[in-house]
Amino acid sequence: MIGPDFDHFCALILERSGLVLGPEKAYLLRGRLDPIARSEGLADVPALLAIIRKTAAEPLISKCVEALATHESSFFRDGAPFEALKTLVFPALIAKRGVGQKLRFWCAACSSGQEPYSLAIALHEMAGMAALRDVEILATDFSETILTKARKGVYSDFEVRRGLSPERQQRWFERDGDGWRVSAQLRSMVTFRHHNLLRGASGLGLFDVIFCRNVLIYFDPNRKRFVLEELAKALAPDGALLLGSAETILGLTENIVQAPGARGLYQKASVLRASAVG
Ligand SMILES: C[S@@+](CC[C@H](N)C(=O)[O-])C[C@H]1O[C@@H](n2cnc3c(N)ncnc32)[C@H](O)[C@@H]1O
């Protein structure tokens, strides 16, 4: 499979999604692209890569980009960011923002929706605080297929049990066939929108809190740097950025720094510079 068609395909995927592929990932390509090759009536994955190089055909390329993305997610994933939100981030924001001032949250690379819906639940549970506030949660991903699932908000038994207490399940979900549907109240708090992190964040406005977890790990250093700089621009001066536990900003940007008090919590470097001068 390794050869010019493979190299061309890897470059295409890198440009479209930031996913770094190489010969060591040939097994991944085989597993994920075989169903597409078959559905196109092709003999195998090498034949698919050859067609893609020859014809640059859409929507075939988009299908491959989608198939190669990892959508793994769960409710209240990793716990710590939601704890940091409750104990550090939200109280600080409430203290600084006036009543009536909208609080804007962005879940960048939200996958099937568990992260923004967890955020919506957490905001409700911060007794009294969320109720008083005008809150907007924007949830974006570059996969239309996964956004369709997220908008629907229906999860299997396994998915709801993974991360949700029985109390939360009871309070925020209702039976829908074999699955569980997120309550209309939570769904109304979240706006899902298509967005590719590699195209920048201009036009989305400023956010008080950005969750961007478990997606930078797939990018090469240049793309990580670009995305982090864009997130810094989209963050309010005193806003908070939450990255995944396996993600680091080390050597990538000087505009974001680790915030005290919690792992995975970051803030704009300009806040520190301003407080050092003041
Ligand atoms: C592993 S999931 C993480 C979901 C969630 N943030 C979490 O931590 O549970 C990664 C998501 O990133 C999305 N993604 C990958 N590359 C992207 C890009 N360039 N722009 C936007 N989303 C991207 C994938 O479609 C996938 O849904």
The ligand as an SDF file (V2000), in Angstrom:
LIG
                    3D

 27 29  0  0  0  0  0  0  0  0999 V2000
  -11.5690   12.3390   20.3590 C   0  0  0  0  0  0  0  0  0  0  0  0
  -12.8660   13.4350   19.9500 S   0  0  0  0  0  0  0  0  0  0  0  0
  -12.8760   14.5100   21.3730 C   0  0  0  0  0  0  0  0  0  0  0  0
  -14.2820   14.9140   21.7750 C   0  0  0  0  0  0  0  0  0  0  0  0
  -14.3770   15.7310   23.0620 C   0  0  0  0  0  0  0  0  0  0  0  0
  -13.7030   16.9880   22.9550 N   0  0  0  0  0  0  0  0  0  0  0  0
  -13.8550   14.9480   24.2420 C   0  0  0  0  0  0  0  0  0  0  0  0
  -12.7740   15.2530   24.7400 O   0  0  0  0  0  0  0  0  0  0  0  0
  -14.5320   14.0050   24.6700 O   0  0  0  0  0  0  0  0  0  0  0  0
  -12.0700   14.4310   18.7080 C   0  0  0  0  0  0  0  0  0  0  0  0
  -13.0300   15.1920   17.8190 C   0  0  0  0  0  0  0  0  0  0  0  0
  -12.2840   16.1600   17.0890 O   0  0  0  0  0  0  0  0  0  0  0  0
  -12.8690   16.3090   15.8140 C   0  0  0  0  0  0  0  0  0  0  0  0
  -11.8560   16.9110   14.9300 N   0  0  0  0  0  0  0  0  0  0  0  0
  -10.7350   16.3360   14.4520 C   0  0  0  0  0  0  0  0  0  0  0  0
  -10.0590   17.2070   13.6780 N   0  0  0  0  0  0  0  0  0  0  0  0
  -10.7690   18.3540   13.6860 C   0  0  0  0  0  0  0  0  0  0  0  0
  -10.5950   19.6240   13.0710 C   0  0  0  0  0  0  0  0  0  0  0  0
   -9.5460   19.8700   12.2730 N   0  0  0  0  0  0  0  0  0  0  0  0
  -11.5210   20.5920   13.2980 N   0  0  0  0  0  0  0  0  0  0  0  0
  -12.5940   20.3410   14.0930 C   0  0  0  0  0  0  0  0  0  0  0  0
  -12.8250   19.1520   14.6870 N   0  0  0  0  0  0  0  0  0  0  0  0
  -11.9190   18.1750   14.4880 C   0  0  0  0  0  0  0  0  0  0  0  0
  -13.2800   14.8930   15.4310 C   0  0  0  0  0  0  0  0  0  0  0  0
  -14.2990   14.8870   14.4540 O   0  0  0  0  0  0  0  0  0  0  0  0
  -13.7390   14.3340   16.7890 C   0  0  0  0  0  0  0  0  0  0  0  0
  -15.1270   14.4350   16.9310 O   0  0  0  0  0  0  0  0  0  0  0  0
  1  2  1  0
  2  3  1  0
  2 10  1  0
  3  4  1  0
  4  5  1  0
  5  6  1  0
  5  7  1  0
  7  8  2  0
  7  9  1  0
 10 11  1  0
 11 12  1  0
 11 26  1  0
 12 13  1  0
 13 14  1  0
 13 24  1  0
 14 15  1  0
 14 23  1  0
 15 16  2  0
 16 17  1  0
 17 18  1  0
 17 23  2  0
 18 19  1  0
 18 20  2  0
 20 21  1  0
 21 22  2  0
 22 23  1  0
 24 25  1  0
 24 26  1  0
 26 27  1  0
M  CHG  2   2   1   9  -1
M  END
$$$$
